[in-house]
Amino acid sequence: MMTIKEHRGSFDDLTVVFVGDGNNVARSWVDACSRFGFTFILACPNGFGIERAFIDRAMKSSAGIYKEINDPFAAVKNADVLYADVWASMGQESQADEKKGHFSTFQLNADLLRRSPGHSVVMHCLPAHRDEEITDDVMESKRSLVFDQAENRLHAQRALLSLLIPRGRADA
């Protein structure tokens, strides 16, 4: 959110499209959407979305909009932000090969980027499996905010540590 605010200035009329699995990162986007009132679209294969009960709870009293679309090209047509994460999260390594089969058409690549508006930007929470969920050329493109996002994460984590560790603690 910090990176989007930094580069875009506001969350007004924002559409974030997460291309991938309905994992913990996608659920965090649902929470952000419900709090900041933007549109969040999960582009995923059938059966890999977010549990309906979670969506209902998160969006209960929200001005945000959540959609799940099973066609990545349709999902990105109005995107301001294209977001990717690994297909097999930590602890799911045994599912990696199976997921590759399901997610091969849900790769954040140049073709998908071309189908999005020219102003859209690319983000990824890292580490990336290059040429799986995101291609090298997209990750290194002028539209990529991946490394700005990583830098902002460092600053956010430092701020949290500053709040959590009392001043003057030599053993902390």
N, C-alpha and C positions, 0 to 999 in steps of 0.2 A: 504494500500500500504506500509505503514511504517513497519508493521509486516512481510509482505512478504519479503521486502528488508532485514530486520533484520535476518530472518531465512534462506532465500534462497541466498541472496547476490546480485541478479540482477533480472530483468524482462525478460531476454533473454529466448526465447523458452518457455515462461510461458503459461499455459492453466488454466484458472479459470472457474470452472463450478458452476453456481448458481442454486441450486435446489429449485424451488419455483415459486412465482408469479412475473410477470413483473412489479414490483412496483418501488418506488422511489430508493431503494437500487440497484436493478437490473439496472436501468437507470444510476445510478452513476458508476456502473461497465462498462457500455458501454462508458461513458465519459472517464474513466480511460484507457480502452482498446484503445480508439482512440488516446489518448495522449501518452501512453507508448508503443504502438505497440505489444500487446500480443493478444492471442486468448481468447475470452470470449464466453462461451456457456451458454445459458439459457435453463435449463431443466424444462419444464412446460407442463401442460395439454393444449390441443388445446383450443384456445380462451383466454388464460391467458398470452399471450406474451406481448411484448412491441410494441407500435404503430409504423408502418413502417415509417411514416414521421419522427419520432424521430430518428430512426436508420439511415435513409438516411442522415439527417442533421449531426448527430454526426460522422458518418463514412465517410463523404464526401471526405476529403483529409487525410485519415488515412492509416497507415501501419498495423493497427490492423485488426483482423478478428472477426466478430460476426456471431454466428450460434444460431438457435433456434431448439431444439430437443425435441420431445414429448415422448421419451423413456429415463427415467433416467439412466437405466443400460447402454445403448449405449452412453449416454452423458458423463459418468464418466470414460470411458475406458482409456483415455489418460490424465486425470486431474492431475494437480499439486496441485491445491487448490480446495476443495469442500466447498461451501459457502451456508449457509441457513439463512433465515429470517422468521419471523412469516408469516403465510398464510394470515391472515387478519390484515392489517396494522391499525394504529390508525385512527379512523374515519370510519373504515369498520367493526366494531364489529358486526353489524347486519348481515353481510355476513359470519360470522365465521362458522356456521353450514353447510351452503351450500358449502363453500370452503373445509371443511373437506372431504366431499364426493368426490370432484374433485381431491384433492391433496393427498389422502391416500396412493397412490403408489409413491408419490414424497417426501417421508420422508427420511431424512438423517439418516440411520440406519446401523447396522453392515453388513447386506447383501450388501447394496449399497457400503459401504466402502471397503468391500472385492473385489468388482468388479473394484475398482480403483487401480492404481499402488501402490506398497508398500511404495513409498516415498511420496505419496500425504498427505496433511494436511487438517485439518478441521477448518473452521472459522464460526463465527456467530456474528452479530453486537449487540446482546442482547437488551432487555431482551428476553429470549427464553421461549417458551411454551414447556417444556420438555415432551417428548413422543408424541408430535404432529409433528412439522417440523423436530425435531432432537431428537434422543433418548438419554437417560441418559448415557448409556454406551459409545456412540460415543463422546458425549460432554466431558466426563471425561477420554477419552482414551489418550494414549501417543501421538497420532497423532493430538490431539486437540491443537490449538493455541488460543482458545477463550479467555482465561484469559490474555495471553500476549497481545492480540489485545485490550482488555479492558484497560489494563495498558497503552498501547501506546496511546489510545484515550485520556486518562487523560493528558498525557504529551503534546499531540498536542493541546488540549483545553487550557492548561496553557500557551503554547507558543502564541496562538492567543490572549489570554487576555493580555499577556505582551506587545504585539504589539498594541492592541487597547486602553489600558488604559494608559494615559500619566503618566510618572514617577512624583512622588511628589504630586499627587492628593490625599489628605487625605479623600476626600468625595467619592472617586471612589470605 
